[in-house]
C-alpha cells in the first residue's frame, strides 16, 4: 500500500517564516544571542536557528521561546476558544432549537 504524503499548505509555510522573523526580532530587541536563548530554554543553538529561519521545531521549544520573550500569554490568548469564529459558528448551527426535560431528577 502506498503511503500518503502530506504537502504543507503555503499558508503554513508563510506563517512559519513570519513567526521565525518575529522570534528573531524579539531576541535581538532583548540583546540576546542565539546561544543565550538556547541555554536559557534548554535546547541546542540549532533549534533556535531553525525556529528563526521558519523551519519546524517542537512545540515545547517554540512555547519556551515565546515564554522567554514574554510573549507566551499573548500567543495563547490569540488562539483562545472565544476567538475561534469558525468553530463557534459551527457549534451554534448544531445547537438544538429547544431542549426538553426528559423527566427524572431535577437539580432545582
C-alpha positions in Angstrom: 0.0 0.0 0.0 1.3 3.4 -1.0 2.0 5.8 1.9 0.1 9.1 1.5 2.3 12.2 1.7 1.2 15.4 3.2 2.2 18.6 1.5 2.4 21.6 3.8 0.0 24.3 2.8 1.6 27.5 1.6 -0.2 29.5 4.4 1.6 27.3 7.0 5.0 27.8 5.3 4.4 31.6 5.2 3.3 31.7 8.8 6.4 29.7 9.9 8.6 32.3 8.1 6.7 35.2 9.6 6.9 33.7 13.1 10.6 33.0 12.7 11.3 36.6 11.8 9.2 37.7 14.8 11.2 35.4 17.1 14.5 36.8 15.7 13.4 40.4 16.2 12.2 39.6 19.7 15.6 38.1 20.5 17.6 41.0 19.1 15.4 43.5 20.9 16.4 41.8 24.1 20.1 41.9 23.2 20.3 38.1 23.4 22.4 35.8 21.2 21.0 32.6 19.8 23.3 30.7 22.3 21.8 32.7 25.2 18.3 31.7 24.2 19.3 28.1 23.7 20.9 27.9 27.1 18.0 29.6 28.9 15.4 27.3 27.5 17.5 24.1 27.4 17.8 23.4 23.6 20.6 23.5 21.1 21.5 26.6 19.2 20.4 24.8 16.1 16.8 24.7 17.4 16.9 28.5 17.8 18.4 28.9 14.3 15.7 26.6 12.8 12.9 28.5 14.6 14.2 31.9 13.4 14.5 30.7 9.8 10.9 29.4 9.8 11.6 25.7 10.0 9.5 23.3 12.1 10.6 22.8 15.7 9.0 21.0 18.7 6.0 23.0 20.0 7.5 22.9 23.5 10.7 24.6 22.2 8.6 27.3 20.4 6.4 27.9 23.5 9.6 28.1 25.6 11.0 30.8 23.3 7.7 32.8 23.5 7.8 32.5 27.3 11.4 33.7 27.4 10.5 36.8 25.4 7.3 37.5 27.4 5.1 36.7 24.5 3.5 33.4 25.7 0.3 34.8 27.1 -0.3 36.9 24.0 0.2 33.8 21.8 -2.1 31.7 23.9 -4.7 34.4 24.1 -4.7 34.7 20.3 -5.9 31.1 19.9 -8.4 31.1 22.8 -11.8 29.5 22.4 -13.6 32.8 22.1 -11.5 33.7 19.1 -12.4 30.5 17.2 -15.0 32.2 15.0 -15.4 29.3 12.6 -15.7 26.7 15.4 -18.2 28.9 17.3 -20.3 29.4 14.2 -20.3 25.6 13.5 -21.2 24.9 17.1 -24.1 27.3 17.0 -25.6 25.7 13.9 -25.6 22.3 15.7 -27.4 23.5 18.9 -31.0 22.3 19.2 -33.7 24.9 18.9 -35.4 23.6 22.1 -34.3 21.5 25.0 -36.9 19.3 26.6 -37.0 17.8 30.0 -36.6 14.1 29.8 -38.1 13.6 33.2 -36.1 12.2 36.1 -34.2 14.2 38.7 -34.2 18.0 38.5 -31.4 19.8 40.1 -33.7 22.7 41.1 
